[in-house]
Amino acid sequence: MKPIQKAVVGALAVASGGLALWLRRSLPRTRGTVRVPGLQAGVQVLRDRWGVPHVYADSAPDLFFAQGYVHAQDRLWQMELQRRLAAGRVAEIVGEKAVPVDRLFRVLGLYRSAEVCAADLGPESRPVLEAYVAGVNAGMEAQRGRWPLEFRLLGFEPEEWRLADTLGWVKVMAWNLGCNWTTELMRARLAACLGPELAADLEPPYPVGSPILMQGEGLPEGAAPPPNGWGGPALQEALRRAAALWEPAEGAREPAADLPSGLQQAPGASNQWVVAGSRTATGRPILANDTHLLMQLPAFWYQNHLCGSDVHVTGVSLPGVPGVVVGHNEEVAWGITIAWHDDQDLYVERFDPENPGRYEFQGRWLEAEVRREEIRVKGRSVPEVETVVATRHGPIVSGLVGEATPLARQAVEGGIDAVFAVGGDGTINEIVNGLAGSDVVLGVLPGGTGNVWARELGLPTRSLRHPQPLVESARALVPGTIHRIDLGQANGRYFLQWAGVGLDAEVNRIMEPRTRTQKHLGAVAYVAAGVATALHMAGPRVRIWVDGKRVYRQAILIVICNSQLYGAVARIAPGAHLDDGLLDVHVFAGTGFGDALRATLGVLTGLHVRDPRHSMFQGRTIRIEPSRPLAVAVDGEPYSLTPITCQVAPQALSVLVPPSACPDLFMAPEHVSEDRAATKT
């Protein structure tokens, strides 16, 4: 072997040895004696040939302390990820891709609920949980300076373990194993389409003779057959109409499909059964339990054996949670299975059109809880902001994830070159939120009622002149070119065209979802709703920051534009470009109906640019804080309440642009200067 070859081999050997030593530093210490503060007496942990710990202690507190210690030894990274998931803090360590999941859990508020439960623990459960938490923290302290590989790769150290971290994961598991809310939506759609009687007939009745835990008032002794009969013509018609109802959404996934695989509410069931002792070789019964949880690495379960005080149990536990979930003691074996019962409810809330911070309950207006959740994102200096609105029934969840968003992300993950969206502006917005940041090209075929984005691109929309707009638009896109354009972000949600605050958003909130008649009326229905809203609306005092510069306005309407058109015909931002790295902010001052009417007519006629009560700013980051909550809409769809932070996402989307598009939508080839910001005109 030549000298240079020997040198290379030697260097590789040294590097490999160094890497192996570096990796081994994070392995737990499983032999010898360790002195740990917090124990009342000695504890023995024996690991068998499979690495399963057998824990022996003199007292229950020491036993659960030791269980927390070995959980932290073996599964600290898994526990860290679990508690961050419950708290909506995953984006802090992994970046942008975790923002949708963090938004979901911030809105659900599971960790907030866990904190309340931690404060209300009873005298039996508190000592167990506190001993376990102390053991986890002792196990973490023993690893300080030699954290598991995942922590070192991501460059952070874990925080101290808390009671709420344990209870938060319990709540995530409970949410994960419930799927009743999806069937609630299904029943609501069926009832709206078929009527409550036929909708009820489509669900199989509870079998006669099956166990009934409680005989309540009005509960029949046996389930009656459907009134129309399974073979009756009425039910056959119901089945046909139900199939037609679901046909447009064929292939769509539930919102939960946008979550990590370990959290998706997968269809299926768990089961368990018992073999009688008369049928076994030992003469004793055998319990078999299959929990049907999704496969993952590391696994959901952690096998251990606990023996101390009056506790002698073996089985599987959840990392981060004390005790044994499925197992046996010296007398009894047990398992768990999902009952698929009715454990979740959805409510349709009615908000006050004059004050969007209030909702109706039993004939009274109640104040909704509005809280601001800041989601820190690795690699970004400005946090993602989620405004959560909650009523006495729980958080408002309708703005979380649409059907099209996960489908668009699936296209990105599948390496698709282009996605063609057939729909209106709301559908396009959902798709944009799935494609943002990718190289997948978006093409649009106008299939909605407003079709503002299609009009922006000069595509034909349905009219007497264009009876087949889809075909004509497809032909128009054939010679099109691909442009990379900016997107806006409103509290983390991308928008392609504009975000509206105040009058605009109030009208959208009242109108959506629209009836069939309102869809046919189109812009006329919006104008009527706008007049009705303006009659009762008063513009509050608003603080606005444009790239850090603060201005005050008594505003009745604020529109943050990424493109030029607003609504179907109004060119509110004639100077906006889709690729200049800036957002145009249009503020309409005013307090009542007259000002609202003036702003509306000004936008429709294009005269708003000469109106002294109208101001326009340009910037990259816009913060809006009114003196009272105002509704927020993005791309014509209701979204949230203020306060709100909007940011530009430069060059975040590829779009297919037909030759008919106005060339003013795009900047000239020259470079955009960095100092073009916060310019008032």
C-alpha positions as semicolon CSV with decimal commas, in nm:
position;residue;x (nm);y (nm);z (nm)
1;M;0,000;0,000;0,000
2;K;0,134;0,340;-0,098
3;P;0,205;0,598;0,176
4;I;-0,072;0,827;0,064
5;Q;-0,320;0,538;0,071
6;K;-0,206;0,445;0,420
7;A;-0,255;0,804;0,530
8;V;-0,612;0,815;0,390
9;V;-0,703;0,481;0,550
10;G;-0,556;0,595;0,880
11;A;-0,745;0,923;0,868
12;L;-1,071;0,740;0,794
13;A;-1,008;0,499;1,082
14;V;-0,943;0,786;1,322
15;A;-1,254;0,973;1,201
16;S;-1,469;0,659;1,235
17;G;-1,337;0,595;1,583
18;G;-1,399;0,953;1,684
19;L;-1,754;0,942;1,545
20;A;-1,823;0,617;1,732
21;L;-1,697;0,769;2,060
22;W;-1,905;1,082;1,999
23;L;-2,218;0,875;1,942
24;R;-2,155;0,648;2,242
25;R;-2,139;0,947;2,474
26;S;-2,519;0,972;2,462
27;L;-2,585;0,608;2,555
28;P;-2,739;0,571;2,904
29;R;-2,542;0,429;3,193
30;T;-2,700;0,092;3,278
31;R;-2,433;-0,063;3,502
32;G;-2,292;0,027;3,841
33;T;-2,421;0,254;4,117
34;V;-2,549;0,607;4,063
35;R;-2,620;0,850;4,345
36;V;-2,932;1,048;4,264
37;P;-3,077;1,320;4,490
38;G;-3,451;1,288;4,555
39;L;-3,476;0,920;4,650
40;Q;-3,590;0,817;4,998
41;A;-3,401;0,485;4,986
42;G;-3,206;0,264;4,747
43;V;-3,364;0,150;4,421
44;Q;-3,251;-0,141;4,207
45;V;-3,290;-0,139;3,828
46;L;-3,210;-0,466;3,655
47;R;-3,215;-0,490;3,276
48;D;-3,274;-0,825;3,113
49;R;-3,113;-0,945;2,789
50;W;-3,369;-0,746;2,586
51;G;-3,293;-0,425;2,774
52;V;-3,628;-0,422;2,957
53;P;-3,588;-0,255;3,300
54;H;-3,712;-0,431;3,614
55;V;-3,744;-0,170;3,889
56;Y;-3,748;-0,263;4,261
57;A;-3,810;0,000;4,531
58;D;-3,924;0,013;4,894
59;S;-4,190;0,282;4,839
60;A;-4,428;0,394;4,565
61;P;-4,270;0,743;4,534
62;D;-3,924;0,589;4,481
63;L;-4,071;0,337;4,235
64;F;-4,225;0,603;4,009
65;F;-3,919;0,826;4,049
66;A;-3,709;0,541;3,910
67;Q;-3,956;0,480;3,627
68;G;-3,925;0,845;3,524
69;Y;-3,545;0,810;3,543
70;V;-3,529;0,509;3,307
71;H;-3,785;0,665;3,070
72;A;-3,555;0,968;3,041
73;Q;-3,252;0,739;2,993
74;D;-3,403;0,548;2,702
75;R;-3,664;0,776;2,540
76;L;-3,573;1,138;2,616
77;W;-3,591;1,255;2,254
78;Q;-3,928;1,089;2,204
79;M;-4,060;1,250;2,523
80;E;-3,926;1,590;2,416
81;L;-4,098;1,569;2,078
82;Q;-4,423;1,453;2,240
83;R;-4,444;1,742;2,485
84;R;-4,353;1,994;2,215
85;L;-4,628;1,850;1,998
86;A;-4,885;1,891;2,276
87;A;-4,769;2,248;2,343
88;G;-4,744;2,348;1,975
89;R;-4,370;2,416;1,996
90;V;-4,218;2,184;1,734
91;A;-4,136;2,466;1,489
92;E;-3,895;2,610;1,747
93;I;-3,654;2,325;1,679
94;V;-3,727;2,206;1,322
95;G;-3,849;2,518;1,139
96;E;-4,126;2,608;0,893
97;K;-4,258;2,261;0,814
98;A;-4,394;2,219;1,167
99;V;-4,593;2,545;1,169
100;P;-4,926;2,389;1,052
101;V;-4,905;2,125;1,328
102;D;-4,816;2,387;1,589
103;R;-5,110;2,601;1,474
104;L;-5,344;2,308;1,518
105;F;-5,238;2,232;1,873
106;R;-5,227;2,598;1,976
107;V;-5,587;2,632;1,859
108;L;-5,698;2,308;2,026
109;G;-5,536;2,428;2,350
110;L;-5,455;2,081;2,482
111;Y;-5,148;2,201;2,671
112;R;-5,342;2,487;2,832
113;S;-5,594;2,230;2,947
114;A;-5,312;2,013;3,080
115;E;-5,182;2,305;3,287
116;V;-5,525;2,351;3,442
117;C;-5,546;1,979;3,522
118;A;-5,197;1,987;3,675
119;A;-5,311;2,257;3,917
120;D;-5,620;2,055;4,013
121;L;-5,458;1,714;4,077
122;G;-5,603;1,521;4,369
123;P;-5,417;1,378;4,671
124;E;-5,388;1,028;4,518
125;S;-5,251;1,116;4,176
126;R;-5,034;1,420;4,263
127;P;-4,764;1,231;4,463
128;V;-4,729;0,971;4,188
129;L;-4,695;1,231;3,913
130;E;-4,463;1,455;4,114
131;A;-4,233;1,161;4,194
132;Y;-4,231;1,060;3,827
133;V;-4,154;1,417;3,710
134;A;-3,870;1,443;3,963
135;G;-3,728;1,115;3,828
136;V;-3,745;1,242;3,468
137;N;-3,557;1,558;3,566
138;A;-3,296;1,352;3,753
139;G;-3,251;1,136;3,444
140;M;-3,212;1,448;3,229
141;E;-2,956;1,597;3,469
142;A;-2,750;1,279;3,447
143;Q;-2,727;1,332;3,070
144;R;-2,636;1,699;3,079
145;G;-2,344;1,765;2,848
146;R;-2,394;1,437;2,660
147;W;-2,748;1,473;2,530
148;P;-2,895;1,221;2,283
149;L;-2,787;1,267;1,923
150;E;-3,109;1,442;1,812
151;F;-3,057;1,729;2,056
152;R;-2,700;1,783;1,941
153;L;-2,792;1,773;1,572
154;L;-3,070;2,030;1,623
155;G;-2,858;2,242;1,856
156;F;-3,074;2,282;2,167
157;E;-3,103;2,149;2,522
158;P;-3,428;2,023;2,678
159;E;-3,608;2,227;2,940
160;E;-3,705;2,093;3,282
161;W;-3,988;1,839;3,274
162;R;-4,322;1,959;3,415
163;L;-4,646;1,797;3,529
164;A;-4,823;1,957;3,230
165;D;-4,578;1,783;2,993
166;T;-4,701;1,444;3,115
167;L;-5,069;1,539;3,116
168;G;-5,037;1,710;2,778
169;W;-4,928;1,387;2,611
170;V;-5,218;1,201;2,773
171;K;-5,454;1,455;2,616
172;V;-5,286;1,421;2,275
173;M;-5,332;1,044;2,293
174;A;-5,699;1,088;2,388
175;W;-5,750;1,325;2,095
176;N;-5,562;1,092;1,861
177;L;-5,779;0,795;1,955
178;G;-6,105;0,984;1,904
179;C;-6,256;1,032;1,559
180;N;-6,614;1,120;1,643
181;W;-6,582;1,477;1,514
182;T;-6,544;1,352;1,156
183;T;-6,865;1,152;1,180
184;E;-7,038;1,457;1,331
185;L;-6,949;1,648;1,014
186;M;-7,069;1,358;0,800
187;R;-7,404;1,345;0,980
188;A;-7,449;1,721;0,948
189;R;-7,388;1,707;0,572
190;L;-7,626;1,413;0,534
191;A;-7,897;1,583;0,740
192;A;-7,867;1,902;0,536
193;C;-7,893;1,706;0,211
194;L;-8,149;1,439;0,302
195;G;-8,331;1,562;0,609
196;P;-8,282;1,419;0,960
197;E;-8,513;1,118;0,914
198;L;-8,348;0,975;0,602
199;A;-8,003;1,062;0,736
200;A;-8,076;0,858;1,049
201;D;-8,192;0,566;0,833
202;L;-7,851;0,546;0,666
203;E;-7,685;0,447;0,994
204;P;-7,730;0,089;1,112
205;P;-7,940;0,059;1,430
206;Y;-7,803;-0,076;1,756
207;P;-7,856;-0,454;1,740
208;V;-8,143;-0,591;1,946
209;G;-8,017;-0,783;2,247
210;S;-7,681;-0,603;2,266
211;P;-7,567;-0,478;2,609
212;I;-7,718;-0,153;2,737
213;L;-7,528;0,008;3,024
214;M;-7,806;0,242;3,132
215;Q;-8,176;0,232;3,057
216;G;-8,254;0,601;3,022
217;E;-8,588;0,768;2,972
218;G;-8,702;0,726;2,613
219;L;-8,442;0,458;2,533
220;P;-8,622;0,165;2,366
221;E;-8,574;-0,190;2,485
222;G;-8,471;-0,296;2,136
223;A;-8,371;-0,101;1,831
224;A;-8,648;-0,065;1,575
225;P;-8,574;-0,117;1,205
226;P;-8,545;0,194;0,989
227;P;-8,892;0,334;0,920
228;N;-8,842;0,323;0,544
229;G;-8,692;-0,027;0,541
230;W;-8,348;-0,106;0,404
231;G;-8,489;-0,201;0,066
232;G;-8,746;0,079;0,045
233;P;-8,742;0,332;-0,240
234;A;-8,696;0,631;-0,004
235;L;-8,379;0,485;0,141
236;Q;-8,249;0,388;-0,201
237;E;-8,298;0,749;-0,309
238;A;-8,118;0,865;0,005
239;L;-7,822;0,643;-0,079
240;R;-7,807;0,782;-0,433
241;R;-7,815;1,143;-0,309
242;A;-7,556;1,072;-0,040
243;A;-7,320;0,924;-0,299
244;A;-7,364;1,235;-0,514
245;L;-7,294;1,453;-0,210
246;W;-6,952;1,294;-0,158
247;E;-6,856;1,259;-0,523
248;P;-6,704;1,610;-0,559
249;A;-6,465;1,539;-0,273
250;E;-6,342;1,208;-0,408
251;G;-5,981;1,154;-0,311
252;A;-5,982;1,438;-0,057
253;R;-5,837;1,375;0,286
254;E;-5,954;1,480;0,627
255;P;-5,776;1,772;0,800
256;A;-5,606;1,521;1,031
257;A;-5,424;1,380;0,728
258;D;-5,209;1,693;0,737
259;L;-5,056;1,573;1,065
260;P;-4,754;1,348;1,122
261;S;-4,826;0,980;1,062
262;G;-4,828;0,901;1,433
263;L;-5,112;1,146;1,493
264;Q;-5,345;1,074;1,207
265;Q;-5,685;0,946;1,308
266;A;-5,658;0,631;1,100
267;P;-5,968;0,420;1,043
268;G;-5,976;0,079;1,203
269;A;-6,034;-0,065;1,547
270;S;-5,857;-0,219;1,843
271;N;-5,964;-0,547;1,993
272;Q;-5,906;-0,794;2,272
273;W;-6,028;-1,139;2,359
274;V;-5,993;-1,404;2,627
275;V;-5,930;-1,776;2,593
276;A;-6,096;-1,970;2,877
277;G;-5,877;-2,176;3,110
278;S;-6,055;-2,490;2,995
279;R;-5,896;-2,441;2,653
280;T;-5,536;-2,365;2,757
281;A;-5,242;-2,594;2,844
282;T;-5,199;-2,432;3,188
283;G;-5,565;-2,435;3,280
284;R;-5,557;-2,058;3,324
285;P;-5,721;-1,800;3,097
286;I;-5,519;-1,602;2,844
287;L;-5,592;-1,237;2,764
288;A;-5,491;-1,109;2,419
289;N;-5,501;-0,735;2,343
290;D;-5,420;-0,562;2,015
291;T;-5,420;-0,182;2,053
292;H;-5,388;-0,120;1,675
293;L;-5,167;0,186;1,712
294;L;-4,968;0,286;1,405
295;M;-4,615;0,153;1,374
296;Q;-4,343;0,408;1,447
297;L;-3,982;0,422;1,563
298;P;-3,936;0,450;1,854
299;A;-4,258;0,273;1,942
300;F;-4,549;0,425;2,134
301;W;-4,496;0,170;2,409
302;Y;-4,217;0,116;2,660
303;Q;-4,205;-0,223;2,833
304;N;-4,115;-0,229;3,203
305;H;-4,166;-0,420;3,529
306;L;-4,241;-0,222;3,849
307;C;-4,223;-0,366;4,198
308;G;-4,245;-0,159;4,516
309;S;-4,473;-0,105;4,817
310;D;-4,815;-0,242;4,715
311;V;-4,736;-0,213;4,341
312;H;-4,626;-0,523;4,150
313;V;-4,707;-0,489;3,782
314;T;-4,549;-0,556;3,445
315;G;-4,652;-0,447;3,095
316;V;-4,619;-0,151;2,862
317;S;-4,616;0,215;2,957
318;L;-4,617;0,542;2,763
319;P;-4,284;0,727;2,769
320;G;-4,353;1,046;2,960
321;V;-4,636;0,894;3,168
322;P;-4,604;0,691;3,493
323;G;-4,755;0,347;3,551
324;V;-4,849;0,063;3,319
325;V;-5,121;0,107;3,058
326;V;-5,158;-0,254;2,937
327;G;-5,025;-0,541;3,149
328;H;-5,090;-0,756;3,453
329;N;-5,022;-0,782;3,824
330;E;-5,023;-1,100;4,034
331;E;-5,401;-1,136;4,012
332;V;-5,544;-0,955;3,710
333;A;-5,451;-0,889;3,346
334;W;-5,605;-0,602;3,149
335;G;-5,601;-0,444;2,807
336;I;-5,758;-0,141;2,640
337;T;-5,965;-0,098;2,326
338;I;-6,145;0,189;2,156
339;A;-6,521;0,196;2,204
340;W;-6,591;0,439;1,914
341;H;-6,841;0,624;2,128
342;D;-6,980;0,977;2,092
343;D;-6,711;1,175;2,276
344;Q;-6,672;1,487;2,060
345;D;-6,916;1,762;1,963
346;L;-6,901;2,042;1,707
347;Y;-7,099;2,364;1,744
348;V;-7,193;2,620;1,479
349;E;-7,148;2,957;1,648
350;R;-7,327;3,278;1,549
351;F;-7,118;3,591;1,600
352;D;-7,252;3,942;1,645
353;P;-7,237;4,128;1,310
354;E;-7,187;4,456;1,501
355;N;-6,915;4,317;1,728
356;P;-6,729;4,009;1,602
357;G;-6,587;3,954;1,949
358;R;-6,929;3,844;2,077
359;Y;-7,128;3,529;2,006
360;E;-7,486;3,425;2,077
361;F;-7,573;3,173;2,347
362;Q;-7,933;3,107;2,453
363;G;-8,049;3,446;2,328
364;R;-7,765;3,643;2,492
365;W;-7,446;3,790;2,350
366;L;-7,136;3,662;2,528
367;E;-6,779;3,784;2,490
368;A;-6,554;3,534;2,315
369;E;-6,210;3,465;2,456
370;V;-5,946;3,596;2,218
371;R;-5,585;3,505;2,280
372;R;-5,270;3,565;2,082
373;E;-5,042;3,264;2,035
374;E;-4,686;3,336;1,923
375;I;-4,521;3,040;1,753
376;R;-4,146;3,076;1,740
377;V;-3,997;2,932;1,421
378;K;-3,638;2,821;1,387
379;G;-3,455;3,036;1,135
380;R;-3,695;3,330;1,161
381;S;-3,667;3,643;1,373
382;V;-4,041;3,717;1,369
383;P;-4,273;3,461;1,529
384;E;-4,579;3,314;1,363
385;V;-4,891;3,461;1,524
386;E;-5,213;3,264;1,567
387;T;-5,519;3,448;1,698
388;V;-5,736;3,192;1,876
389;V;-6,104;3,265;1,934
390;A;-6,283;3,045;2,188
391;T;-6,643;3,031;2,307
392;R;-6,789;2,844;2,603
393;H;-6,801;2,539;2,374
394;G;-6,433;2,549;2,280
395;P;-6,202;2,701;2,017
396;I;-6,314;2,802;1,668
397;V;-6,149;2,544;1,440
398;S;-6,308;2,614;1,101
399;G;-6,004;2,805;0,969
400;L;-5,740;2,541;1,038
401;V;-5,700;2,327;0,727
402;G;-5,910;2,296;0,413
403;E;-5,942;1,982;0,205
404;A;-5,725;2,118;-0,075
405;T;-5,423;2,208;0,140
406;P;-5,314;1,852;0,229
407;L;-5,381;1,740;-0,128
408;A;-5,151;2,013;-0,257
409;R;-4,881;1,911;-0,009
410;Q;-4,922;1,553;-0,127
411;A;-4,851;1,675;-0,481
412;V;-4,535;1,849;-0,358
413;E;-4,416;1,538;-0,176
414;G;-4,495;1,323;-0,479
415;G;-4,272;1,526;-0,710
416;I;-4,558;1,657;-0,927
417;D;-4,451;1,930;-1,172
418;A;-4,776;2,129;-1,183
419;V;-5,115;2,149;-1,016
420;F;-5,423;2,286;-1,195
421;A;-5,688;2,424;-0,963
422;V;-6,048;2,420;-1,082
423;G;-6,238;2,637;-0,838
424;G;-6,288;2,979;-0,686
425;D;-6,056;3,200;-0,486
426;G;-6,115;3,012;-0,159
427;T;-6,008;2,683;-0,313
428;I;-5,707;2,849;-0,475
429;N;-5,603;2,991;-0,138
430;E;-5,611;2,643;0,017
431;I;-5,395;2,509;-0,266
432;V;-5,152;2,800;-0,236
433;N;-5,105;2,716;0,133
434;G;-5,006;2,366;0,028
435;L;-4,771;2,468;-0,254
436;A;-4,600;2,770;-0,095
437;G;-4,223;2,740;-0,091
438;S;-4,215;2,455;-0,344
439;D;-4,129;2,445;-0,714
440;V;-4,467;2,303;-0,816
441;V;-4,634;2,530;-1,073
442;L;-4,992;2,646;-1,009
443;G;-5,232;2,680;-1,300
444;V;-5,586;2,810;-1,246
445;L;-5,909;2,727;-1,427
446;P;-6,198;2,948;-1,303
447;G;-6,466;2,728;-1,150
448;G;-6,600;2,952;-0,872
449;T;-6,825;3,257;-0,860
450;G;-6,584;3,546;-0,797
451;N;-6,274;3,413;-0,974
452;V;-6,075;3,725;-0,888
453;W;-5,737;3,560;-0,946
454;A;-5,850;3,433;-1,287
455;R;-5,962;3,786;-1,377
456;E;-5,626;3,919;-1,253
457;L;-5,454;3,693;-1,508
458;G;-5,694;3,792;-1,786
459;L;-5,855;3,449;-1,807
460;P;-6,216;3,427;-1,930
461;T;-6,482;3,368;-1,662
462;R;-6,837;3,246;-1,708
463;S;-7,060;3,493;-1,894
464;L;-7,275;3,511;-2,206
465;R;-6,959;3,589;-2,397
466;H;-6,771;3,296;-2,243
467;P;-7,015;3,005;-2,191
468;Q;-6,729;2,754;-2,153
469;P;-6,467;2,935;-1,944
470;L;-6,280;2,619;-1,838
471;V;-6,209;2,515;-2,195
472;E;-6,121;2,868;-2,302
473;S;-5,894;2,919;-2,000
474;A;-5,716;2,591;-2,064
475;R;-5,644;2,701;-2,421
476;A;-5,524;3,040;-2,296
477;L;-5,277;2,876;-2,058
478;V;-5,115;2,655;-2,323
479;P;-4,878;2,931;-2,450
480;G;-4,836;3,066;-2,097
481;T;-4,509;3,130;-1,914
482;I;-4,402;3,044;-1,560
483;H;-4,344;3,332;-1,318
484;R;-4,211;3,317;-0,964
485;I;-4,423;3,549;-0,748
486;D;-4,448;3,672;-0,391
487;L;-4,712;3,567;-0,139
488;G;-4,843;3,743;0,167
489;Q;-4,875;3,583;0,509
490;A;-5,143;3,685;0,759
491;N;-5,069;3,538;1,102
492;G;-4,903;3,249;0,926
493;R;-5,164;3,183;0,656
494;Y;-5,053;3,255;0,301
495;F;-5,264;3,473;0,076
496;L;-5,227;3,516;-0,297
497;Q;-5,420;3,841;-0,343
498;W;-5,516;4,033;-0,031
499;A;-5,593;4,027;0,340
500;G;-5,881;4,245;0,453
501;V;-5,946;4,390;0,799
502;G;-6,268;4,559;0,908
503;L;-6,559;4,614;0,669
504;D;-6,430;4,376;0,402
505;A;-6,380;4,089;0,645
506;E;-6,710;4,153;0,823
507;V;-6,898;4,115;0,495
508;N;-6,711;3,794;0,414
509;R;-6,780;3,656;0,761
510;I;-7,153;3,721;0,722
511;M;-7,171;3,590;0,366
512;E;-6,972;3,267;0,405
513;P;-7,080;2,999;0,354
514;R;-7,309;3,140;0,089
515;T;-7,649;3,002;-0,008
516;R;-7,720;2,894;-0,365
517;T;-7,917;3,217;-0,423
518;Q;-7,629;3,432;-0,296
519;K;-7,390;3,252;-0,530
520;H;-7,616;3,326;-0,827
521;L;-7,647;3,692;-0,727
522;G;-7,267;3,721;-0,707
523;A;-7,145;4,078;-0,651
524;V;-7,501;4,205;-0,591
525;A;-7,527;3,988;-0,278
526;Y;-7,193;4,124;-0,150
527;V;-7,299;4,485;-0,207
528;A;-7,625;4,426;-0,020
529;A;-7,440;4,261;0,270
530;G;-7,185;4,543;0,269
531;V;-7,455;4,809;0,298
532;A;-7,626;4,621;0,582
533;T;-7,294;4,580;0,764
534;A;-7,186;4,942;0,715
535;L;-7,510;5,070;0,869
536;H;-7,405;4,932;1,208
537;M;-7,027;4,944;1,187
538;A;-6,806;5,198;1,362
539;G;-6,439;5,222;1,270
540;P;-6,213;5,188;1,576
541;R;-5,879;5,353;1,646
542;V;-5,609;5,140;1,484
543;R;-5,235;5,126;1,541
544;I;-5,049;5,020;1,227
545;W;-4,679;4,940;1,198
546;V;-4,521;4,930;0,852
547;D;-4,168;4,789;0,877
548;G;-4,148;4,916;1,233
549;K;-4,282;5,267;1,161
550;R;-4,604;5,335;1,353
551;V;-4,907;5,526;1,228
552;Y;-5,250;5,582;1,385
553;R;-5,578;5,585;1,200
554;Q;-5,950;5,577;1,271
555;A;-6,004;5,309;1,008
556;I;-6,314;5,142;0,875
557;L;-6,133;4,931;0,615
558;I;-5,774;4,809;0,575
559;V;-5,664;4,601;0,277
560;I;-5,314;4,450;0,251
561;C;-5,257;4,373;-0,117
562;N;-5,020;4,141;-0,295
563;S;-5,196;4,185;-0,633
564;Q;-5,397;4,465;-0,794
565;L;-5,759;4,350;-0,809
566;Y;-5,995;4,359;-0,510
567;G;-6,323;4,181;-0,560
568;A;-6,431;4,103;-0,912
569;V;-6,380;4,443;-1,077
570;A;-6,211;4,692;-0,840
571;R;-5,841;4,765;-0,904
572;I;-5,759;4,880;-0,552
573;A;-5,379;4,860;-0,587
574;P;-5,290;4,969;-0,942
575;G;-4,923;5,000;-0,850
576;A;-4,885;4,656;-0,691
577;H;-4,648;4,403;-0,846
578;L;-4,646;4,031;-0,780
579;D;-4,267;4,005;-0,767
580;D;-4,141;4,324;-0,599
581;G;-4,098;4,182;-0,247
582;L;-4,349;4,432;-0,101
583;L;-4,709;4,446;0,018
584;D;-4,934;4,745;-0,053
585;V;-5,137;4,861;0,249
586;H;-5,453;5,063;0,181
587;V;-5,612;5,231;0,482
588;F;-5,956;5,394;0,459
589;A;-6,021;5,631;0,747
590;G;-6,369;5,668;0,887
591;T;-6,612;5,583;1,162
592;G;-6,955;5,507;1,017
593;F;-7,186;5,438;0,725
594;G;-7,098;5,748;0,524
595;D;-6,728;5,672;0,536
596;A;-6,789;5,308;0,449
597;L;-7,000;5,406;0,148
598;R;-6,739;5,659;0,040
599;A;-6,461;5,399;0,061
600;T;-6,666;5,141;-0,131
601;L;-6,758;5,381;-0,413
602;G;-6,401;5,508;-0,429
603;V;-6,261;5,158;-0,476
604;L;-6,524;5,064;-0,736
605;T;-6,454;5,377;-0,942
606;G;-6,079;5,391;-0,884
607;L;-6,110;5,740;-0,732
608;H;-5,991;5,626;-0,390
609;V;-5,634;5,710;-0,489
610;R;-5,735;6,082;-0,483
611;D;-5,935;6,059;-0,161
612;P;-5,764;6,241;0,131
613;R;-5,916;5,988;0,372
614;H;-5,728;5,710;0,196
615;S;-5,361;5,633;0,268
616;M;-5,131;5,386;0,099
617;F;-4,810;5,238;0,239
618;Q;-4,564;4,979;0,111
619;G;-4,365;4,745;0,329
620;R;-4,250;4,395;0,403
621;T;-4,398;4,352;0,752
622;I;-4,728;4,506;0,860
623;R;-4,873;4,487;1,212
624;I;-5,235;4,592;1,281
625;E;-5,371;4,641;1,634
626;P;-5,718;4,800;1,661
627;S;-5,870;4,921;1,989
628;R;-6,124;4,636;1,964
629;P;-6,118;4,305;1,774
630;L;-6,193;4,325;1,402
631;A;-6,261;4,040;1,162
632;V;-5,985;3,932;0,921
633;A;-6,034;3,769;0,578
634;V;-5,776;3,632;0,334
635;D;-5,847;3,605;-0,040
636;G;-6,215;3,667;0,028
637;E;-6,252;3,394;0,294
638;P;-6,318;3,452;0,668
639;Y;-6,005;3,372;0,866
640;S;-5,951;3,520;1,212
641;L;-5,963;3,827;1,437
642;T;-5,710;4,102;1,496
643;P;-5,439;4,170;1,604
644;I;-5,266;4,053;1,291
645;T;-4,915;4,052;1,145
646;C;-4,871;4,034;0,768
647;Q;-4,540;3,958;0,601
648;V;-4,431;3,918;0,244
649;A;-4,289;3,581;0,140
650;P;-4,070;3,671;-0,160
651;Q;-4,067;3,442;-0,464
652;A;-4,268;3,179;-0,276
653;L;-4,487;3,041;-0,558
654;S;-4,457;2,948;-0,926
655;V;-4,764;3,032;-1,135
656;L;-4,857;2,972;-1,497
657;V;-4,940;3,310;-1,654
658;P;-5,122;3,339;-1,989
659;P;-5,018;3,599;-2,250
660;S;-5,345;3,785;-2,174
661;A;-5,221;3,887;-1,827
662;C;-5,149;4,255;-1,774
663;P;-4,769;4,311;-1,796
664;D;-4,794;4,566;-1,511
665;L;-4,841;4,276;-1,270
666;F;-4,468;4,211;-1,282
667;M;-4,162;4,427;-1,220
668;A;-3,918;4,529;-1,490
669;P;-3,609;4,305;-1,511
670;E;-3,397;4,542;-1,303
671;H;-3,315;4,461;-0,939
672;V;-3,560;4,576;-0,669
673;S;-3,386;4,815;-0,434
674;E;-3,369;4,716;-0,066
675;D;-3,471;5,064;0,050
676;R;-3,816;5,054;-0,115
677;A;-4,013;5,015;0,204
678;A;-4,259;5,208;0,421
679;T;-4,312;5,468;0,150
680;K;-4,629;5,673;0,190
681;T;-4,797;5,808;-0,123
